[in-house]
């Protein structure tokens, strides 16, 4: 059983069932009925919420346990959710197949991060949006969640390089208070970044 299967095998939802607050704040940017890819969606809180807003959602994750819980949540809320089991080390969406990609606290090892980010960006259609929230290196000063390895924490400059093919719409880092299940609680230092594929 992999690390995330173990994490998601416990009762309840590690990061809750409510959507990420930054995603909710930015969802107005998505056109009605968008096709949205949510890599690293875990137990489905963001994918299911996006489906509830009328979008066609593909939730992709490396944990079969998480995706099973995501489907259960989708069924409970009366929405359809397509799930894909895959590893971002080599998984890629079909080119230009999504209107948006949503990455919420998906922290990847240095060896695969840039390549994975480029492949995900290539999955955007012209004008498509990439909406990302991650922990910043200054998160190491806080106890509200995230990797303890600074190389897996993202700055706006790092994301700007990884997503160099996208037009930057927003780049910000600073403190935010998280309330996302037992996994993310309290004051945090986050990076928020939005990019757009050229029309």
HELIX and SHEET records of a PDB file:
HELIX    1   1 UNK A    3  UNK A    8  1                                   6    
HELIX    2   2 UNK A   21  UNK A   26  1                                   6    
HELIX    3   3 UNK A   27  UNK A   29  5                                   3    
HELIX    4   4 UNK A   45  UNK A   52  1                                   8    
HELIX    5   5 UNK A   64  UNK A   76  1                                  13    
HELIX    6   6 UNK A  110  UNK A  122  1                                  13    
HELIX    7   7 UNK A  137  UNK A  141  5                                   5    
HELIX    8   8 UNK A  150  UNK A  152  5                                   3    
HELIX    9   9 UNK A  156  UNK A  162  1                                   7    
SHEET    1   A 7 UNK A  82  UNK A  85  0                                        
SHEET    2   A 7 UNK A  56  UNK A  61  1                                        
SHEET    3   A 7 UNK A  35  UNK A  39  1                                        
SHEET    4   A 7 UNK A  98  UNK A 104  1                                        
SHEET    5   A 7 UNK A 124  UNK A 135  1                                        
SHEET    6   A 7 UNK A 184  UNK A 196 -1                                        
SHEET    7   A 7 UNK A 167  UNK A 180 -1                                        
END                                                                             
